[in-house]
Amino acid sequence: MTAHVGGAGSGRCLVRVCRDCCCGTEAKHPGVDHDGLLARLEAAVAGHARVMRSGCLLACDESNVVVVTPSPSGRRAGGRPVWVRGVLDDAIVDAVAAWVVRGGPGIAETPGAVVESTFAPSGLATSWATV
């Protein structure tokens, strides 16, 4: 059975990009090309992951937030969702994208730039993000 690209069971990571009250807004981060960064991420991981725009992930103090959820094989290998803060420039977008292309959580070693930007979400944020 073949799953469609980016669908459940596809063997690909899910990259959830918060875009709501704070993340992705000019009001919170003036001068940042939020749409350009999202397009850069989508282009870089095309065919390797599904990128999903999300409502508020309840981690507003950490914006812009991206959550990389492992593929099924990454999950089986022990990978867990990785929350990344401050995704506000090409460098961090490129680091996240390159990691995802290499397999993401549970498959590929997390690059230093991503490690430096990870954070532990609150329990509320974690439960909200799975909805």
Buried (B, 14 or more C-beta within 10 A) or exposed (E): EEEEEBEEEBEBBBBBBBBBBBBBBEEBBEEBBBEEBBEBBBEBBBEBBBBEEBEBBBBBEBBBBBBBBBBBEBBEEEBEBBBBBBBBEEEBBBBBBBBBBEBBBBBBEBBEBBEEBEBEBEEEBBEBBEE
